[in-house]
Amino acid sequence: MAIDVKKHKKKFLDQQPRINLVPFIDILFTIMIFLVVTSNFSATDVQTDAADDVKDSGGKPNVTDVSGDQEYYVMPVANLHKVTVNGQDRSDAISGSAVGVQANVIDQGQVTIKPGEIVIETPPGVPPEVAVQRPEVN
């Protein structure tokens, strides 16, 4: 019995390549399951060191033009427990994790916001008692 080489060659050349997607989908789902299982989706308070906070804060809070022309602005900070003005502790001005800061101090002074703390350097001639006030709660 003779082997028909031409017939097998023609059959081989006429075949279209097929891509099997089943292994690709299996690997893709395996990677997705791995990422979901190993990911952490909980909302936690991330603590950073003080050097990063000073660089990131830029010295002044973001007060836009639409803020108005008020004399004091309320600055809320999560878990605010300490306010320092020119080295003097003014934590008594905290009300509901917020403090009122004079607009002149925000514009011309140095305000550094850290987690739970605000450090303020006032411009010359502004005493700490005037720079920071306790906000009124309505």
Disulfide bonds with the S-S distance in Angstrom:
none
